Amino acid sequence: MNEAPRTTPLYLRVAADLRTAITAGEYGSGARLPAEDELARRHGVSRGTVRQALAALRADGLVTSRRGTRRVVLAAPGDAGSAELRSFTRWARSLGREPGGRTVAVDRVAADAEEAEHLRIGAGDAVYRVRRLRTLAGAPVMVERTTYPEAVGALVAAMPLDTVSYSAELALHGVLFMDAHHTIDLVAADGHDAELLGCRAGEALLRERRRSTDPAGAPVEWSQDRYLPGTVAFTVHTTAASALGRRLGP
C-alpha cells in the first residue's frame, strides 16, 4: 500500500490506493472492482474497512454503491461522464481552477425548527452555524450558510479560518459526506451576501439547499449555498446513478 501518515484512518489509506489504481486506468469505466473479501485480503484489512473505503470512493463519484454486489467504476477522475456533485473544492480543482475559502462566522447556537427537522435533532439542541465565502481564482462566487450537528460542528470550529476544504479535513476524522438531497431556487441577497459577494442587496442569487448524510444515513450538514448569477449552473443527469452536477457559467 502507499505510505501515509499514521494519523490517517486506515480506510482512507485503502481508498487512496484504490483511487490511484482507478486513476491509472487499472479499472476502466464500467469495470467491476474485486469483491470485498478479495480487497480485504489484498490490503490486509477487515471487510468493514473496505466498505468504508468504498463509501469514500462513492462520495467522490468514482464507484457505484450497491452493497452485496461488486462495485462498478463509474468514471475515472476527469472523465466527462462523472456527474457526481463533489465538494466545491474538488469540483473547482477538477476544472483546473483554484478554489479559496474564508470563514466569516462560526456560532454555537440552539437549533431552530428548520435546522432540527433537517438534522433530525431536537429543536433547541446545540448546533454550529458557519458562514463562509468561497472564491474561484480569488474572485467571490458563493456564500455558504451551513449548520452542523454539534459533534461535526465542533470539528469545523477548530479548523483554521482559511481552510479550503472542510469535507477533506472532516474525512480525516471519519466524517464522510455520502448522500445529499438538493433543492435549487432563487433568493434575494441580504446585506451579508451583498458585502461578501460585491452585489446589491435584493439582487437574485442562485441558492442550493442541501442536506448531506453519512454512510449510515445520519445528517451531517444542512446548507444553503448562495451563488452569484452567471458564475455557476447546475445540471441533472438521469441515469442508473442519477446525480447533480455543477458547471461554470449560466
C-alpha positions in Angstrom: 0.0 0.0 0.0 1.1 3.6 -0.5 2.8 5.2 2.5 0.6 7.5 4.5 0.7 9.3 7.9 -0.1 7.1 10.8 -2.8 9.5 11.8 -4.7 8.9 8.6 -7.6 6.4 9.2 -6.9 3.0 7.7 -10.0 3.1 5.4 -8.8 6.4 3.8 -5.4 4.8 3.0 -7.2 1.9 1.3 -9.4 4.4 -0.5 -6.3 6.3 -1.7 -4.8 3.1 -3.1 -7.9 2.3 -4.9 -8.3 5.8 -6.2 -4.7 5.7 -7.5 -5.4 2.4 -9.3 -8.6 3.8 -10.9 -6.8 7.0 -12.0 -4.0 4.9 -13.5 -6.6 3.1 -15.6 -6.2 -0.3 -13.8 -10.1 -0.4 -13.7 -11.7 1.3 -16.7 -15.1 2.9 -16.7 -17.8 0.2 -16.3 -15.3 -2.3 -14.9 -16.2 -4.2 -11.7 -13.9 -3.9 -8.7 -12.8 -7.1 -6.9 -15.2 -8.4 -4.3 -14.9 -7.0 -0.8 -13.3 -10.1 0.7 -10.6 -10.0 -2.1 -9.9 -6.3 -1.5 -9.7 -7.0 2.3 -7.2 -9.8 1.6 -5.1 -7.7 -0.8 -4.9 -4.8 1.7 -4.7 -6.8 4.9 -7.7 -5.2 6.4 -11.2 -6.1 7.5 -14.2 -6.1 5.2 -15.7 -3.3 7.3 -12.6 -1.2 6.5 -13.1 -2.0 2.8 -16.7 -0.9 3.0 -15.7 2.4 4.5 -13.1 2.9 1.7 -15.7 2.1 -1.0 -18.1 4.6 0.7 -15.4 7.3 0.4 -14.9 6.5 -3.3 -18.7 6.6 -3.8 -18.7 10.1 -2.2 -16.2 11.1 -4.9 -18.5 9.7 -7.7 -16.0 7.0 -8.7 -17.9 3.8 -8.0 -21.4 2.6 -7.5 -22.8 1.9 -4.1 -24.9 -1.3 -4.1 -24.0 -3.3 -1.0 -23.8 -7.0 -1.6 -22.7 -6.7 -5.2 -19.3 -5.9 -6.7 -18.9 -2.2 -7.1 -18.7 -0.8 -10.7 -16.3 2.0 -11.6 -18.5 4.9 -12.9 -15.7 7.0 -14.3 -12.0 7.8 -13.6 -11.3 11.3 -12.3 -11.6 13.8 -15.1 -13.8 11.6 -17.2 -16.6 13.6 -18.8 -19.2 11.1 -17.7 -18.6 11.8 -14.0 -21.6 13.9 -12.9 -21.3 13.5 -9.2 -21.7 16.7 -7.2 -18.4 16.7 -5.4 -17.4 19.3 -2.8 -16.8 22.8 -4.1 -13.1 22.4 -3.7 -12.9 19.1 -5.6 -15.2 20.4 -8.3 -13.1 23.5 -8.8 -9.8 21.7 -9.0 -11.2 19.2 -11.4 -11.6 22.1 -13.8 -8.1 23.4 -13.1 -9.5 26.4 -11.1 -8.0 27.3 -7.8 -10.7 27.3 -5.0 -10.5 29.5 -1.9 -12.4 29.8 1.3 -12.6 32.2 4.2 -14.7 31.6 7.3 -16.7 34.7 8.2 -18.6 33.5 11.3 -18.9 30.3 13.4 -21.6 30.4 16.1 -22.7 27.7 18.5 -26.4 28.2 19.0 -29.7 26.5 19.6 -31.2 24.8 16.6 -34.3 26.4 15.2 -37.2 24.3 13.9 -36.0 24.1 10.3 -32.5 23.0 11.4 -33.8 20.5 13.8 -36.0 18.9 11.1 -33.2 18.6 8.6 -30.6 17.4 11.0 -33.0 15.1 12.8 -32.3 16.6 16.2 -34.5 18.3 18.8 -35.4 22.0 18.5 -33.1 23.8 20.8 -30.3 21.3 20.6 -26.8 22.7 20.1 -25.6 23.2 16.5 -22.9 25.2 14.8 -23.8 27.8 12.2 -21.0 28.6 9.8 -20.9 31.3 7.2 -18.1 31.2 4.7 -17.1 33.0 1.4 -16.0 30.7 -1.4 -13.9 32.0 -4.3 -12.5 30.8 -7.7 -9.1 32.2 -8.7 -9.6 34.9 -6.0 -13.0 36.1 -7.2 -16.1 35.8 -4.9 -18.5 33.2 -6.2 -20.6 31.8 -3.3 -21.6 32.3 0.3 -22.0 29.1 2.3 -24.5 29.1 5.2 -24.1 25.7 6.8 -25.5 24.3 10.0 -23.7 21.3 11.5 -24.8 19.0 14.4 -22.8 19.6 17.5 -20.2 16.8 17.1 -19.4 17.7 13.5 -19.6 21.5 14.1 -17.0 21.3 16.9 -14.5 19.8 14.5 -15.3 22.6 11.9 -14.9 25.3 14.6 -11.4 24.1 15.4 -10.2 24.4 11.8 -8.2 27.5 10.6 -10.4 30.2 9.2 -8.7 29.9 5.7 -9.3 26.1 5.5 -10.2 25.4 1.8 -12.0 22.1 2.1 -14.0 21.2 5.2 -15.0 17.9 3.8 -11.4 16.8 3.3 -10.5 17.7 6.8 -13.6 16.1 8.3 -12.8 12.8 6.4 -9.6 12.6 8.4 -11.9 12.4 11.5 -14.1 9.7 9.9 -16.9 12.1 8.9 -18.0 11.3 5.3 -20.5 13.1 3.1 -22.2 10.3 1.3 -25.7 11.2 0.0 -27.3 14.6 -0.4 -30.8 16.0 -1.2 -30.7 19.2 -3.2 -33.2 22.0 -3.8 -32.3 24.7 -6.3 -34.1 28.1 -6.3 -33.6 31.8 -6.2 -33.3 34.0 -3.2 -32.7 37.8 -2.7 -29.3 38.7 -1.4 -29.3 40.2 2.1 -26.8 42.6 3.5 -24.2 40.0 4.4 -24.4 38.4 0.9 -24.0 41.8 -0.7 -21.0 42.7 1.4 -19.2 39.4 0.7 -20.1 38.9 -3.0 -20.0 42.6 -4.0 -23.5 42.6 -5.3 -26.5 44.7 -4.5 -28.8 43.8 -1.6 -32.0 42.4 -3.1 -30.3 41.0 -6.1 -31.3 37.5 -7.1 -28.8 34.8 -6.2 -28.9 31.1 -7.2 -29.5 29.1 -4.0 -28.7 25.4 -3.4 -30.2 24.0 -0.3 -28.6 20.7 0.7 -28.9 18.1 3.4 -25.9 15.7 3.4 -25.8 12.4 5.2 -23.0 10.0 6.2 -22.8 6.3 5.1 -25.2 5.3 7.9 -27.7 7.8 6.7 -27.3 10.3 9.6 -27.4 14.0 8.7 -24.0 15.7 8.9 -24.9 19.2 7.4 -27.8 21.4 6.4 -26.5 24.0 4.0 -27.8 26.9 1.9 -25.2 28.0 -0.6 -25.8 31.3 -2.5 -24.1 31.8 -5.8 -23.6 35.0 -7.8 -25.7 34.7 -11.0 -23.7 33.8 -14.1 -20.9 32.1 -12.2 -22.2 28.5 -11.8 -25.1 26.5 -13.3 -26.4 23.1 -12.2 -27.2 20.2 -14.4 -29.2 17.0 -13.7 -28.2 13.7 -15.3 -30.9 10.9 -15.2 -29.1 7.6 -15.2 -28.9 4.4 -13.1 -26.8 6.5 -10.7 -28.6 9.9 -11.0 -26.5 12.9 -9.9 -26.5 16.6 -9.7 -23.5 18.4 -11.3 -22.1 21.9 -11.5 -20.6 23.7 -14.4 -19.2 27.2 -14.9 -21.3 29.9 -16.5 -25.0 30.4 -16.8 
